[in-house]
Every structure is written in C-alpha cells, then in structure tokens.
Amino acid sequence: MEMRMKKGDSWCHIPNYVKHTVEETEKGVTITIYTENGHVHEYICEDVSKRNKKDWSKGYNEWKKNGLH
C-alpha cells in the first residue's frame, strides 16, 4: 500500500528499533531513537505554538499508554 503524504511531511522506517527516550527541553522536546546496530536517530522538536510543556507531555503520555489510533 502506498502512503500518500502532504508536501512537507516525512516519515522514517526503523526496522531494528530497540528503544527511545523523550527529553523535555526549554523549547520543546528531544526524541532519541536507538537501534540494535548502534545507530542513534535524534529529533529536536521545538514547539512553535509556545504551549505549556505539561500539555505536550500529557498528550504524549496518553498516546504512549493508548497507542496510535
């Protein structure tokens, strides 16, 4: 099945995922993904909406608990 994405969207397939961490920063969060062959993917996400970090964390924790729908 082909994925249709809007211009500017991106995705990455990481077949050898081991674990990830999410660290809050002053401007948003840093997501680090570790793979079984030792590679590290780091995503520095700045919150342009200037929302409260607690709001972001609450949403992330809810998604993590319930999964992607």
Secondary structure, 3 states (H helix, E strand, C coil): CCCCCCCCCCCCCCCCEEEEEEEECCCEEEEEEEECCCCEEEEEEECCCCCCHHHHHHHHHHHHHHCCC
